[in-house]
Amino acid sequence: MPTTLQDAINRVRSNLEEPSARFWTDTELTNWINDGCRDMARRSEDLLTFDQGIIIPANTGNLSGPTRFPLPPDLIRIHRVEFTPKGIGSQQIYYLQASTYQEMDQYWGVTQATPSSFPIYYVLWGTPGMSGRNQQTIQLYPNCSQAGNLNVFYYRLPRRFTDPLADASQYNLPLEIVEGYDDAVVMYCTYRAAVKDRDPVWKDLKEEYKDTIEAMIDGTRQFHDQGRAFQHSTTATPQWLTDSGGWDF
């Protein structure tokens, strides 16, 4: 059963030996729970999501220059982007290769609006969560002569709880974390409380939290226990044979 905001607050209060609000308010504990959930998501990148909401119209940008499409505001980092045409009976899925504007200068030269039946590359600019000129966008190359959708696989941030003292419905909402690691959020809040209380034990609590996050990263990176291999020609080399500690596929 998912851990709710009320569950998390109760467990934090148990650690703080304050079963009812006397010093630590529910508002402050909720702020720390928000911070803890988002810190876990940033570090572990384990909130995996899939978005098909970016619609690519046909012939977009062919005459007026390249078009940049806004990305979801809760994005941390993109894992994969695909283009799926909207044609009747179309079943193709085109994988797009990530690139940068500097690298793409070698391909598009001075004509970024070159048309094609499907895109091959994508580049990003802007900042997640921002609006206006700072909004994060994705640009495709070549521009599409047919309509379609983007399938964006990405790591996202959890939603923020609002003040439960102003909206009691927040208490019953679940924490957006990987099941089984809700104790890390409690550790994070306990460590933050110790810092504010000027209790030197905060250092030990922080180390305990960091150790739990590292274990979480190791256990949730792939959500499976199968060994991986680097494929070359007709053979494959197992990852463990060439892994130097930081090699990843």
KELO-609677 format. One record per residue: residue number from 0; residue in three letters; x negated, y, z of N, C-alpha, C in turn. Coordinates in Angstrom, 3 decimals. Layout:
N
NUM  ala  X  Y  Z  X  Y  Z  X  Y  Z
...
***
This chain:
249
0  met  -0.854  -1.196  0.000  0.000  0.000  0.000  -0.887  1.243  0.000
1  pro  -0.636  2.208  -0.902  -1.500  3.392  -0.983  -1.534  4.192  0.314
2  thr  -2.679  4.779  0.580  -2.831  5.643  1.752  -2.209  6.999  1.458
3  thr  -1.276  7.431  2.295  -0.644  8.734  2.110  -1.434  9.811  2.842
4  leu  -1.071  11.050  2.572  -1.708  12.163  3.269  -1.481  12.041  4.769
5  gln  -0.271  11.651  5.182  0.013  11.492  6.603  -0.867  10.413  7.225
6  asp  -1.051  9.295  6.508  -1.926  8.225  7.005  -3.343  8.747  7.232
7  ala  -3.844  9.486  6.246  -5.216  9.992  6.342  -5.356  10.968  7.507
8  ile  -4.390  11.859  7.660  -4.442  12.823  8.765  -4.438  12.096  10.109
9  asn  -3.590  11.081  10.230  -3.512  10.332  11.491  -4.837  9.653  11.808
10  arg  -5.472  9.091  10.814  -6.733  8.383  11.032  -7.858  9.355  11.364
11  val  -7.856  10.525  10.733  -8.862  11.534  11.069  -8.657  12.002  12.508
12  arg  -7.427  12.234  12.898  -7.149  12.670  14.267  -7.582  11.592  15.277
13  ser  -7.419  10.332  14.907  -7.852  9.254  15.793  -9.362  9.330  16.003
14  asn  -10.125  9.578  14.938  -11.577  9.717  15.065  -11.961  10.928  15.914
15  leu  -11.153  11.977  15.802  -11.450  13.212  16.532  -10.878  13.195  17.948
16  glu  -10.225  12.079  18.304  -9.600  11.932  19.617  -8.634  13.082  19.903
17  glu  -7.873  13.426  18.885  -6.872  14.483  19.007  -5.588  13.980  18.332
18  pro  -4.786  13.168  19.018  -3.600  12.564  18.403  -2.554  13.567  17.941
19  ser  -2.514  14.730  18.507  -1.595  15.779  18.061  -2.381  17.073  17.873
20  ala  -1.840  17.961  17.064  -2.574  19.169  16.689  -2.739  20.119  17.887
21  arg  -3.985  20.254  18.323  -4.310  21.235  19.357  -5.388  22.196  18.851
22  phe  -6.404  21.641  18.245  -7.484  22.468  17.702  -7.534  22.361  16.178
23  trp  -7.443  21.119  15.667  -7.493  20.893  14.224  -6.062  20.873  13.678
24  thr  -5.743  21.830  12.829  -4.400  21.894  12.256  -4.278  20.950  11.062
25  asp  -3.049  20.577  10.738  -2.837  19.743  9.557  -3.288  20.462  8.284
26  thr  -3.182  21.775  8.270  -3.611  22.554  7.104  -5.109  22.388  6.872
27  glu  -5.891  22.513  7.942  -7.339  22.391  7.801  -7.738  20.966  7.443
28  leu  -7.131  19.973  8.075  -7.456  18.588  7.754  -7.089  18.256  6.315
29  thr  -5.985  18.821  5.839  -5.587  18.600  4.444  -6.601  19.201  3.492
30  asn  -7.125  20.376  3.815  -8.161  20.984  2.975  -9.384  20.077  2.894
31  trp  -9.780  19.490  4.017  -10.935  18.596  4.015  -10.631  17.301  3.260
32  ile  -9.410  16.817  3.382  -9.022  15.612  2.627  -9.086  15.901  1.132
33  asn  -8.608  17.073  0.726  -8.733  17.473  -0.679  -10.191  17.487  -1.116
34  asp  -11.041  18.113  -0.286  -12.466  18.197  -0.618  -13.096  16.804  -0.698
35  gly  -12.731  15.932  0.241  -13.298  14.589  0.251  -12.896  13.781  -0.966
36  cys  -11.625  13.833  -1.323  -11.152  13.097  -2.501  -11.850  13.583  -3.769
37  arg  -12.021  14.884  -3.893  -12.652  15.438  -5.089  -14.154  15.168  -5.105
38  asp  -14.779  15.191  -3.931  -16.196  14.851  -3.865  -16.424  13.403  -4.284
39  met  -15.558  12.503  -3.823  -15.663  11.093  -4.199  -15.478  10.915  -5.701
40  ala  -14.507  11.628  -6.285  -14.247  11.508  -7.719  -15.418  12.031  -8.544
41  arg  -16.013  13.134  -8.115  -17.155  13.695  -8.850  -18.360  12.767  -8.792
42  arg  -18.620  12.228  -7.617  -19.812  11.395  -7.438  -19.664  10.034  -8.120
43  ser  -18.523  9.399  -7.947  -18.360  8.018  -8.424  -17.774  7.918  -9.824
44  glu  -17.082  8.979  -10.281  -16.415  8.960  -11.593  -15.593  7.679  -11.755
45  asp  -14.728  7.417  -10.776  -13.957  6.177  -10.806  -12.462  6.402  -11.001
46  leu  -12.040  7.664  -11.187  -10.647  7.908  -11.564  -10.593  7.963  -13.087
47  leu  -10.343  6.805  -13.688  -10.362  6.677  -15.138  -8.972  6.965  -15.690
48  thr  -8.899  7.790  -16.725  -7.590  8.100  -17.298  -7.698  8.178  -18.816
49  phe  -6.544  8.224  -19.457  -6.443  8.154  -20.906  -5.404  9.170  -21.344
50  asp  -5.758  10.028  -22.286  -4.860  11.097  -22.710  -4.663  11.058  -24.222
51  gln  -3.408  11.099  -24.653  -3.077  11.146  -26.075  -2.362  12.441  -26.430
52  gly  -2.460  13.419  -25.559  -1.683  14.645  -25.725  -2.255  15.660  -26.695
53  ile  -3.460  15.431  -27.224  -4.049  16.394  -28.155  -3.621  16.036  -29.569
54  ile  -2.742  16.835  -30.145  -2.210  16.593  -31.482  -3.038  17.366  -32.499
55  ile  -3.482  16.673  -33.538  -4.296  17.284  -34.589  -3.429  17.454  -35.832
56  pro  -3.032  18.684  -36.184  -2.237  18.892  -37.402  -3.081  18.647  -38.646
57  ala  -2.423  18.336  -39.755  -3.124  18.121  -41.015  -3.709  19.430  -41.529
58  asn  -4.894  19.329  -42.115  -5.567  20.467  -42.766  -5.856  21.623  -41.824
59  thr  -5.923  21.351  -40.527  -6.201  22.411  -39.566  -7.595  22.978  -39.770
60  gly  -7.665  24.291  -39.948  -8.957  24.953  -40.013  -9.645  24.923  -41.362
61  asn  -9.062  24.285  -42.372  -9.750  24.182  -43.659  -9.934  25.535  -44.329
62  leu  -8.988  26.447  -44.105  -9.061  27.754  -44.746  -9.505  28.853  -43.790
63  ser  -9.169  28.707  -42.529  -9.426  29.789  -41.566  -10.605  29.520  -40.644
64  gly  -11.374  28.471  -40.915  -12.493  28.139  -40.047  -12.137  27.012  -39.106
65  pro  -13.077  26.584  -38.265  -12.851  25.439  -37.373  -11.818  25.755  -36.294
66  thr  -11.121  24.722  -35.851  -10.131  24.860  -34.783  -10.625  24.122  -33.546
67  arg  -10.479  24.751  -32.397  -10.872  24.137  -31.126  -9.616  23.842  -30.318
68  phe  -9.513  22.618  -29.827  -8.321  22.176  -29.121  -8.611  22.099  -27.626
69  pro  -7.690  22.594  -26.773  -7.925  22.575  -25.321  -7.905  21.162  -24.756
70  leu  -8.762  20.929  -23.782  -8.857  19.639  -23.103  -8.137  19.694  -21.753
71  pro  -7.802  18.531  -21.165  -7.107  18.529  -19.866  -7.921  19.260  -18.799
72  pro  -7.275  20.031  -17.937  -7.998  20.821  -16.934  -8.616  19.994  -15.812
73  asp  -8.180  18.726  -15.636  -8.722  17.912  -14.541  -9.906  17.062  -14.977
74  leu  -10.456  17.361  -16.130  -11.551  16.561  -16.689  -12.860  16.784  -15.933
75  ile  -13.544  15.681  -15.619  -14.903  15.754  -15.079  -15.901  15.522  -16.201
76  arg  -15.711  14.393  -16.917  -16.621  14.055  -18.011  -15.918  13.090  -18.955
77  ile  -16.197  13.230  -20.236  -15.581  12.371  -21.250  -16.390  11.095  -21.423
78  his  -15.683  9.989  -21.545  -16.316  8.698  -21.819  -16.248  8.350  -23.304
79  arg  -15.092  8.598  -23.933  -14.902  8.178  -25.317  -13.778  8.997  -25.945
80  val  -13.924  9.278  -27.250  -12.876  9.975  -28.005  -12.606  9.206  -29.288
81  glu  -11.315  9.003  -29.576  -10.897  8.322  -30.801  -9.900  9.200  -31.549
82  phe  -9.852  9.024  -32.866  -8.848  9.703  -33.700  -7.936  8.652  -34.309
83  thr  -6.627  8.821  -34.149  -5.653  7.889  -34.719  -4.756  8.650  -35.687
84  pro  -4.767  8.316  -36.989  -3.907  8.994  -37.968  -2.433  8.730  -37.683
85  lys  -1.586  9.659  -38.150  -0.156  9.539  -37.931  0.584  8.949  -39.126
86  gly  -0.135  8.546  -40.149  0.502  8.039  -41.350  1.357  6.813  -41.080
87  ile  2.375  6.614  -41.920  3.278  5.473  -41.767  2.492  4.173  -41.928
88  gly  2.604  3.308  -40.952  1.927  2.026  -41.011  0.436  2.088  -40.728
89  ser  -0.067  3.267  -40.361  -1.500  3.398  -40.112  -1.875  2.720  -38.796
90  gln  -2.895  1.889  -38.833  -3.352  1.193  -37.639  -4.831  1.456  -37.361
91  gln  -5.429  2.359  -38.117  -6.843  2.645  -37.935  -7.082  3.468  -36.670
92  ile  -8.194  3.184  -36.026  -8.667  3.978  -34.895  -10.121  4.321  -35.178
93  tyr  -10.412  5.601  -35.307  -11.760  6.048  -35.646  -12.462  6.555  -34.382
94  tyr  -13.571  5.939  -34.048  -14.370  6.373  -32.896  -15.179  7.601  -33.295
95  leu  -15.150  8.650  -32.474  -15.884  9.884  -32.749  -17.156  9.938  -31.921
96  gln  -18.212  10.377  -32.546  -19.515  10.449  -31.881  -19.702  11.814  -31.231
97  ala  -20.138  11.818  -29.979  -20.384  13.068  -29.261  -21.632  13.754  -29.794
98  ser  -21.586  15.071  -29.845  -22.737  15.828  -30.318  -22.726  17.207  -29.662
99  thr  -23.660  18.054  -30.078  -23.735  19.431  -29.585  -23.760  20.375  -30.779
100  tyr  -23.526  21.660  -30.522  -23.516  22.628  -31.623  -24.881  22.709  -32.306
101  gln  -25.958  22.653  -31.528  -27.289  22.709  -32.122  -27.535  21.518  -33.033
102  glu  -27.151  20.322  -32.575  -27.339  19.129  -33.395  -26.454  19.159  -34.633
103  met  -25.242  19.672  -34.489  -24.308  19.675  -35.615  -24.713  20.638  -36.717
104  asp  -25.575  21.615  -36.432  -26.046  22.523  -37.475  -26.723  21.760  -38.606
105  gln  -27.275  20.580  -38.304  -27.924  19.773  -39.336  -26.912  19.114  -40.272
106  tyr  -25.648  19.036  -39.829  -24.613  18.381  -40.623  -23.693  19.371  -41.326
107  trp  -23.179  20.368  -40.560  -22.204  21.250  -41.186  -22.822  22.500  -41.804
108  gly  -24.101  22.746  -41.550  -24.755  23.897  -42.157  -24.016  25.176  -41.817
109  val  -23.551  25.896  -42.846  -22.819  27.144  -42.622  -21.319  26.964  -42.857
110  thr  -20.861  25.707  -43.034  -19.444  25.440  -43.318  -18.902  24.441  -42.300
111  gln  -18.442  24.949  -41.172  -17.919  24.074  -40.123  -16.523  23.551  -40.441
112  ala  -15.867  24.140  -41.464  -14.488  23.758  -41.774  -14.399  22.774  -42.934
113  thr  -15.447  22.038  -43.213  -15.414  21.043  -44.292  -14.309  20.017  -44.024
114  pro  -13.420  19.763  -45.006  -12.323  18.811  -44.779  -12.725  17.366  -45.080
115  ser  -12.018  16.456  -44.443  -12.191  15.022  -44.687  -10.922  14.322  -44.197
116  ser  -10.756  13.047  -44.577  -9.551  12.328  -44.157  -9.561  12.027  -42.660
117  phe  -10.742  11.953  -42.052  -10.818  11.732  -40.612  -12.124  12.335  -40.089
118  pro  -12.167  12.743  -38.826  -13.385  13.326  -38.259  -14.393  12.246  -37.889
119  ile  -15.638  12.671  -37.719  -16.721  11.756  -37.354  -17.368  12.171  -36.035
120  tyr  -17.480  13.480  -35.794  -18.152  13.997  -34.611  -17.203  14.897  -33.808
121  tyr  -17.564  15.091  -32.537  -16.879  16.104  -31.736  -17.906  16.825  -30.876
122  val  -17.623  18.103  -30.622  -18.462  18.911  -29.734  -17.545  19.609  -28.722
123  leu  -18.090  19.887  -27.555  -17.334  20.511  -26.471  -17.915  21.871  -26.147
124  trp  -17.030  22.767  -25.676  -17.495  24.043  -25.158  -16.481  24.549  -24.151
125  gly  -16.949  25.350  -23.224  -16.075  25.877  -22.187  -16.235  25.111  -20.885
126  thr  -15.403  25.460  -19.905  -15.504  24.909  -18.561  -14.188  24.272  -18.147
127  pro  -14.201  23.012  -17.666  -12.952  22.368  -17.233  -12.231  23.184  -16.158
128  gly  -10.897  23.273  -16.286  -10.093  23.976  -15.302  -9.964  25.467  -15.528
129  met  -10.751  26.022  -16.463  -10.697  27.456  -16.723  -9.649  27.748  -17.789
130  ser  -9.314  29.028  -17.955  -8.350  29.443  -18.961  -8.945  30.571  -19.795
131  gly  -8.199  30.970  -20.818  -8.671  32.065  -21.663  -9.919  31.688  -22.434
132  arg  -10.849  32.618  -22.533  -12.043  32.372  -23.338  -12.980  31.355  -22.707
133  asn  -12.781  31.061  -21.403  -13.627  30.075  -20.720  -13.033  28.666  -20.735
134  gln  -11.855  28.498  -21.337  -11.203  27.197  -21.360  -12.051  26.174  -22.111
135  gln  -12.091  24.959  -21.578  -12.871  23.917  -22.255  -12.106  23.395  -23.469
136  thr  -12.797  23.316  -24.589  -12.172  22.889  -25.834  -13.025  21.829  -26.525
137  ile  -12.388  21.148  -27.480  -13.062  20.154  -28.306  -12.904  20.557  -29.771
138  gln  -13.987  20.477  -30.516  -13.978  20.791  -31.945  -14.393  19.550  -32.719
139  leu  -13.677  19.258  -33.802  -13.941  18.072  -34.607  -14.657  18.444  -35.897
140  tyr  -15.431  17.485  -36.398  -16.066  17.670  -37.705  -16.185  16.312  -38.392
141  pro  -15.813  16.222  -39.661  -15.163  17.255  -40.470  -13.730  17.508  -40.000
142  asn  -13.135  18.599  -40.500  -11.739  18.887  -40.179  -10.824  17.867  -40.847
143  cys  -9.699  17.582  -40.200  -8.812  16.517  -40.665  -7.887  17.006  -41.779
144  ser  -7.818  16.247  -42.858  -6.846  16.538  -43.904  -5.536  15.810  -43.650
145  gln  -5.511  14.929  -42.632  -4.292  14.231  -42.241  -4.031  14.465  -40.756
146  ala  -2.760  14.434  -40.402  -2.379  14.660  -39.006  -2.699  13.425  -38.169
147  gly  -2.895  13.630  -36.877  -3.191  12.510  -35.989  -3.231  12.941  -34.538
148  asn  -3.685  12.044  -33.705  -3.838  12.300  -32.272  -5.235  11.924  -31.835
149  leu  -5.691  12.570  -30.769  -6.950  12.163  -30.144  -6.633  11.282  -28.941
150  asn  -7.352  10.185  -28.827  -7.322  9.367  -27.622  -8.556  9.746  -26.817
151  val  -8.361  10.402  -25.700  -9.487  10.867  -24.884  -9.555  10.018  -23.618
152  phe  -10.633  9.258  -23.494  -10.889  8.472  -22.283  -11.806  9.323  -21.410
153  tyr  -11.378  9.616  -20.185  -12.231  10.491  -19.384  -12.075  10.213  -17.891
154  tyr  -13.045  10.736  -17.134  -13.028  10.678  -15.681  -12.387  11.976  -15.191
155  arg  -11.434  11.844  -14.266  -10.697  13.033  -13.856  -10.819  13.308  -12.362
156  leu  -10.415  14.503  -11.993  -10.325  14.901  -10.595  -8.955  14.516  -10.035
157  pro  -8.866  14.255  -8.733  -7.550  14.028  -8.125  -6.810  15.349  -7.964
158  arg  -5.499  15.271  -7.863  -4.716  16.488  -7.626  -5.006  17.001  -6.218
159  arg  -4.705  18.259  -5.998  -4.840  18.864  -4.676  -3.503  18.818  -3.938
160  phe  -3.549  18.450  -2.665  -2.374  18.586  -1.819  -2.226  20.057  -1.444
161  thr  -0.991  20.522  -1.411  -0.745  21.864  -0.886  -0.549  21.762  0.631
162  asp  -0.407  22.899  1.274  -0.286  22.930  2.736  0.953  22.146  3.176
163  pro  0.788  21.040  3.912  1.956  20.255  4.320  2.839  20.968  5.342
164  leu  2.278  21.963  6.034  3.102  22.715  6.985  4.093  23.624  6.256
165  ala  3.781  23.929  4.979  4.697  24.725  4.169  5.579  23.845  3.289
166  asp  5.119  22.636  3.003  5.879  21.694  2.167  5.698  20.298  2.747
167  ala  6.650  19.875  3.559  6.536  18.596  4.276  6.518  17.392  3.345
168  ser  6.962  17.540  2.092  6.955  16.408  1.154  5.537  15.947  0.834
169  gln  4.557  16.805  1.082  3.161  16.448  0.801  2.699  15.284  1.673
170  tyr  3.244  15.163  2.864  2.816  14.114  3.789  2.987  12.711  3.194
171  asn  4.011  12.543  2.355  4.322  11.218  1.824  3.635  10.916  0.495
172  leu  2.860  11.863  -0.038  2.172  11.638  -1.311  0.907  10.807  -1.081
173  pro  0.582  9.898  -2.016  -0.612  9.063  -1.849  -1.886  9.799  -2.224
174  leu  -2.986  9.404  -1.586  -4.294  9.903  -1.976  -4.686  9.275  -3.312
175  glu  -5.242  10.070  -4.221  -5.672  9.555  -5.520  -7.134  9.117  -5.412
176  ile  -7.307  7.939  -4.851  -8.624  7.343  -4.680  -8.522  5.869  -5.014
177  val  -9.673  5.229  -5.215  -9.684  3.797  -5.474  -9.275  3.060  -4.205
178  glu  -8.319  2.163  -4.330  -7.838  1.409  -3.177  -8.999  0.659  -2.519
179  gly  -9.057  0.713  -1.209  -10.115  0.039  -0.471  -11.220  0.959  -0.009
180  tyr  -11.205  2.217  -0.495  -12.245  3.171  -0.108  -11.646  4.395  0.580
181  asp  -10.456  4.238  1.132  -9.829  5.348  1.837  -10.597  5.719  3.100
182  asp  -11.386  4.766  3.645  -12.161  5.074  4.849  -13.208  6.148  4.575
183  ala  -13.650  6.269  3.314  -14.653  7.283  2.982  -14.090  8.691  3.178
184  val  -12.820  8.875  2.862  -12.195  10.183  3.055  -12.145  10.527  4.542
185  val  -11.826  9.553  5.367  -11.788  9.763  6.815  -13.183  10.118  7.325
186  met  -14.206  9.406  6.831  -15.591  9.714  7.224  -15.960  11.139  6.844
187  tyr  -15.561  11.556  5.631  -15.895  12.898  5.164  -15.279  13.961  6.090
188  cys  -14.014  13.788  6.430  -13.328  14.764  7.278  -13.922  14.793  8.689
189  thr  -14.284  13.621  9.198  -14.880  13.554  10.534  -16.226  14.273  10.557
190  tyr  -16.996  14.096  9.498  -18.297  14.772  9.400  -18.114  16.285  9.313
191  arg  -17.107  16.745  8.525  -16.861  18.181  8.410  -16.420  18.774  9.742
192  ala  -15.619  18.034  10.493  -15.186  18.520  11.801  -16.367  18.641  12.756
193  ala  -17.287  17.671  12.705  -18.464  17.718  13.572  -19.356  18.902  13.226
194  val  -19.460  19.225  11.946  -20.247  20.393  11.522  -19.637  21.660  12.115
195  lys  -18.331  21.789  11.980  -17.669  22.991  12.504  -17.760  23.060  14.017
196  asp  -17.785  21.903  14.667  -17.854  21.843  16.127  -19.287  21.968  16.634
197  arg  -20.239  22.128  15.694  -21.666  22.218  16.024  -22.143  20.999  16.815
198  asp  -21.595  19.867  16.471  -21.988  18.611  17.115  -23.084  17.975  16.272
199  pro  -24.298  17.763  16.806  -25.410  17.228  16.003  -25.148  15.838  15.429
200  val  -24.105  15.167  15.885  -23.794  13.850  15.350  -23.349  13.941  13.890
201  trp  -23.098  15.172  13.407  -22.648  15.332  12.024  -23.656  14.745  11.038
202  lys  -24.940  14.765  11.387  -25.957  14.229  10.478  -25.777  12.726  10.281
203  asp  -25.514  12.014  11.371  -25.289  10.569  11.269  -23.994  10.272  10.514
204  leu  -22.962  11.078  10.771  -21.689  10.878  10.089  -21.828  11.131  8.585
205  lys  -22.626  12.135  8.231  -22.839  12.419  6.819  -23.584  11.285  6.134
206  glu  -24.585  10.723  6.794  -25.331  9.607  6.222  -24.430  8.392  6.047
207  glu  -23.544  8.157  7.011  -22.603  7.042  6.893  -21.691  7.247  5.687
208  tyr  -21.249  8.479  5.494  -20.403  8.793  4.339  -21.165  8.574  3.033
209  lys  -22.405  9.060  2.967  -23.207  8.901  1.759  -23.455  7.429  1.443
210  asp  -23.727  6.617  2.450  -23.947  5.180  2.230  -22.692  4.518  1.664
211  thr  -21.530  4.924  2.171  -20.276  4.361  1.680  -20.035  4.753  0.229
212  ile  -20.347  6.002  -0.119  -20.175  6.458  -1.498  -21.108  5.712  -2.444
213  glu  -22.337  5.478  -2.008  -23.278  4.731  -2.856  -22.785  3.308  -3.102
214  ala  -22.247  2.680  -2.056  -21.680  1.339  -2.220  -20.464  1.380  -3.139
215  met  -19.701  2.440  -3.033  -18.526  2.607  -3.881  -18.931  2.735  -5.348
216  ile  -19.968  3.507  -5.616  -20.450  3.676  -6.992  -20.905  2.340  -7.561
217  asp  -21.667  1.581  -6.772  -22.149  0.273  -7.224  -20.996  -0.690  -7.506
218  gly  -19.951  -0.609  -6.687  -18.871  -1.578  -6.807  -17.778  -1.214  -7.784
219  thr  -17.716  0.056  -8.203  -16.610  0.478  -9.065  -17.057  1.014  -10.412
220  arg  -18.345  1.001  -10.691  -18.805  1.566  -11.960  -18.167  0.877  -13.161
221  gln  -18.073  -0.455  -13.117  -17.491  -1.185  -14.243  -16.222  -1.941  -13.874
222  phe  -15.924  -2.072  -12.609  -14.768  -2.831  -12.149  -14.799  -4.284  -12.633
223  his  -15.992  -4.792  -12.873  -16.159  -6.222  -13.169  -17.572  -6.612  -12.761
224  asp  -17.829  -7.912  -12.689  -19.131  -8.379  -12.226  -19.914  -9.082  -13.324
225  gln  -19.557  -8.856  -14.578  -20.226  -9.524  -15.684  -21.513  -8.788  -16.077
226  gly  -22.556  -9.576  -16.368  -23.805  -8.972  -16.797  -23.669  -8.368  -18.183
227  arg  -24.422  -7.307  -18.428  -24.382  -6.644  -19.734  -25.669  -6.910  -20.498
228  ala  -25.611  -6.710  -21.798  -26.766  -6.996  -22.647  -26.885  -5.946  -23.725
229  phe  -28.108  -5.743  -24.191  -28.380  -4.832  -25.294  -28.430  -5.662  -26.573
230  gln  -27.503  -5.426  -27.490  -27.393  -6.218  -28.702  -28.323  -5.661  -29.771
231  his  -29.130  -6.546  -30.373  -29.981  -6.120  -31.476  -30.101  -7.279  -32.456
232  ser  -29.849  -6.975  -33.712  -29.864  -7.988  -34.770  -28.909  -9.122  -34.396
233  thr  -29.407  -10.338  -34.338  -28.548  -11.481  -34.015  -28.757  -11.980  -32.598
234  thr  -29.540  -11.262  -31.813  -29.807  -11.670  -30.431  -29.434  -10.549  -29.473
235  ala  -29.511  -10.848  -28.192  -29.182  -9.861  -27.166  -30.164  -9.985  -26.011
236  thr  -30.565  -8.834  -25.460  -31.457  -8.795  -24.312  -30.652  -8.412  -23.083
237  pro  -30.674  -9.212  -22.012  -29.904  -8.859  -20.815  -30.421  -7.569  -20.193
238  gln  -29.521  -6.815  -19.605  -29.889  -5.528  -19.042  -30.943  -5.650  -17.949
239  trp  -30.824  -6.700  -17.121  -31.741  -6.808  -15.992  -33.187  -6.941  -16.433
240  leu  -33.420  -7.419  -17.686  -34.775  -7.642  -18.156  -35.500  -6.338  -18.455
241  thr  -34.762  -5.334  -18.848  -35.383  -4.059  -19.228  -34.945  -2.902  -18.344
242  asp  -34.141  -3.192  -17.337  -33.621  -2.123  -16.480  -34.726  -1.567  -15.598
243  ser  -34.927  -0.237  -15.696  -35.944  0.428  -14.877  -35.313  1.168  -13.710
244  gly  -33.997  0.918  -13.521  -33.326  1.592  -12.412  -32.378  2.675  -12.877
245  gly  -32.589  3.196  -14.090  -31.704  4.254  -14.534  -31.140  4.030  -15.916
246  trp  -31.463  2.884  -16.517  -30.982  2.626  -17.877  -29.524  2.246  -17.835
247  asp  -28.731  2.848  -18.703  -27.306  2.553  -18.732  -26.847  2.555  -20.188
248  phe  -25.803  1.772  -20.455  -25.259  1.711  -21.807  -24.052  2.612  -21.919
***
